[in-house]
């Protein structure tokens, strides 16, 4: 019987970078063009074609939406060049994390995917999720979604051995976060607002060079699963709770097997076992440099991580036009 590691051993980790590179390169041709749909479509098409070159029997568990909403890379779609023969892999993906960013030539747009053995990634519905995340090196239980933002900042400051006014929180710049931002600033916490791209925002907590200590606020639930796959590889803590705006969204969650709609999910509830996480920069950001086009060639920067080994590889590619 194959273990999770054996299954993923048959998938060359660096092959996943080829998939995110393809999506990033395709999207990069539309940076700053003001057309979100065209940029996303280009990334989706390129990622789908790249998957078909891999010897896997893959299933998209987090994708562009349900089949009637997305013609390609929809939830449940089969990908890979060896259906019924290759290792069975569940895949969470966002061919272009930051469509608005790309259209406006802003920072932190990424092509992202996570892969794990069948059944190891939560099939999260496309709804909002309240999130809190920190990087590695802190005692378990340092953050708790059931506590207030002030309590979490104070708890993190104690664990870090500093004062709350030395903590920096990353928050999506959205009207829905006005109260959160006001409370954070009232307790002395610095707030770094980002326009989009909360996968990069969560991962930024793991890199001291970003100066970001904690991620807070609500964003897409699928992006929460992708971020958790990365944290499984490098360490950190995460909690998330699904947020529902109407009965249709609650019904969508039940359709994907989620019965406890009030559950607070921990890191390994969203991504467990051995995971691979890969991302390629589309535009420059805190995690990766974007695609650069020069005379006759392009350069890309990617990161690929694996949970079982704790390995993080930074990959710089040079591609002929």
C-alpha angles and dihedrals in degrees: 000000000000120000123216090259092051091052094051092042086069090057109072105230093217090054087070088061090058088060096051091042091056092051094045094049092050093049093045092069087067100046110136094006094115094233111117096175094051092049092049092046092052091051093047094050093048094047092049092052092048092052089056090065093060124092096234140111095224132181123197108230095169117029146125094318138282120330096262090051100044125041092200138029090015123160109284095021116140116234135177136067098265110056111181091005111057126069114291108249131178113216132199114191147170108188089195116019100189109032092168090046090054094047090052096038091242128153132278103029109154143178104226141182140164127199130194141157115288112289098015100104121067112245091229118193119237096261135111122282128200106227142190124178141169134180129253129292101057129110115266110264095033089129128040125181089208090065128076122265089250092053091049093050091049091048092050091047090054091049091048094045096239141099124273090249088064093059121097120203125199114218133172110250099242133135089239089066097057094106092044092051092047092051093048092051091045091059090049098256117143116235125213108196120207124193096219142328107087094177087068089042093058093044090050089070088069094057116072091200090070090058088219112136103176140014119216138171140053128304139141118323093220089056088052090060092049091050091049091054088057093047090051087061100046103023133251141124129270138175127183139179125194115241121208125199098186145359092270090063091047090051090050090054092050089050089061092050101265109139103161101067093179097052120132107220123214124209097271092045087068101035122015139165121019113345136183119207123189132177136172124197118244095178128014114278148149092283105035144005115250130241112293121203118204135162106310098343148057132214128211135188121208141170126211124186136184126202100207094056100026087228120157117190125189111207125196114192133193117201131187115233 
